[in-house]
Amino acid sequence: MILVKDLSYSYGREPLFDGVSFYVTKNSKVGLVGANGSGKSTLFKLLSGQETPDEGKIEVSGKAVWVPQEVKHDPDMEKAETIRSYLDPHRQKQDYEMSRILARLEMSQLTLEAMPAHLSGGQKTKLAIARALLMEPEVLLLDEPTNFLDISGKQWLAQALGKYSKTLVIISHDLALLDGEINKILEINLQTKKIEEYTGNYSSFEKLKSEKEALLVRHIHVEQKHIERMKEGWLKMSHVKSEKGVRQRLQLEKRIEKMEERLPPMPLVAKKIKVRLPEPAWVGEVPLIIRNLHKSYGSHKILEGIHFDIKRGERIALVGPNGAGKSTMIKVIMGMTEKDRGEIEKDAKLAIGYYSQEFETMDMNKTLLETLKEKYSGEEGVLRSHLGRFLFSGDKVFQRVASLSGGEKTRLSIALLLVQHYNLLILDEPTTYLDVLSQRLILEALKLYKGAMVVVSHTPEFIEELKPSRKFYLPENKMEQVEKLI
């Protein structure tokens, strides 16, 4: 059970929650939704006791365990000598139980004797999910648990969460997961700083919210027209000089002001990105060719005999399960990882724009405006206008990159890529942290791009809408032409 009453919380000067109240009954399955940066992860910190509210009351019955969308610093994991001791610190589970859940979360290659501290970021996150499921806390808080999972892993996790017998609150952009066993949706309203409750799964929420917003938009339009008519009346009274006329005019002016103050904000809708993208710099007909590429880590072979090329303006999707070598291949192309052998031939005019879900290329201490200034020369108004098209408006442009949510960092990264004259974009999981609105926004921007593109994504719908001409499958090392509908 979770009870939140009159909760207020601010991040610096910016309020995230203002007088929020909601209730989650025992053994409920709840989806928490809202735009990137609306405070979803912060709410989990508050519910798990890692943050304290400025005002209000939070009551959580039993132990609450929160697994963030990316595990960076877990003291229990860092001091654990083995995966076994991390997963089962009280020695209550059998080895086969722990090994089975590791396999289901696509980590069958790990032994229970391995050290957790040596794992990759994605493996650490999946390990934390495994531990939470084995612990079975009274309240389980999961923040984007499918980020690092392939299709089979997502399916298993959805089934496991559907059977979870205690209270579950989940943040996810995976709509199939939110349409499963979820019986309630909590939405953080970015405009009002409140949390709104909807009974049912995500599809029910979308329908109810759409109807509610349509009514609100009609109400706002009616009120706006009424205000306009009152302003016209006020103007007609401007020639009246009598004491009574002046008094009536002042009264009408105050009524107009009060009506405008009470007018609710127009609901947020997906913004069409109307941005003139720079033309890609000229490059040869085949800007990138890879011949007989090999890469291993110790005895573990990742890439074997890769042959790959991309033509000018072409879009290619890299397809394969986690661990097949997609990110390794990208990092070899970028020069971030040394190849063992093989040739990589790049056109002299090739200019690559690279997006990574780990944000290795971003300076976390700079503001958004400073970050854009490094990549694009222009007056501040032009820079702020570009950031605004990616939903960074007002004082948001002065925030440090480190303070952004994962989805906001993704939007910023794409905004940076799309103001430069790159002729090849390499995008490694650009949808990982994005909410539904942001996915659509980024997709519409990328569809306008005229250069070549190599993209990795576990969201099939995203790939299909980008309309790649070819797909390269790993570990099969096979290039396949995509059939176009006529």
Summary of the structure (lengths in Angstrom):
residues: 486
radius of gyration: 26.0
end to end distance: 54.6
largest distance: 95.3
contacts: 1485
relative contact order: 0.11
helix: 38%
strand: 24%
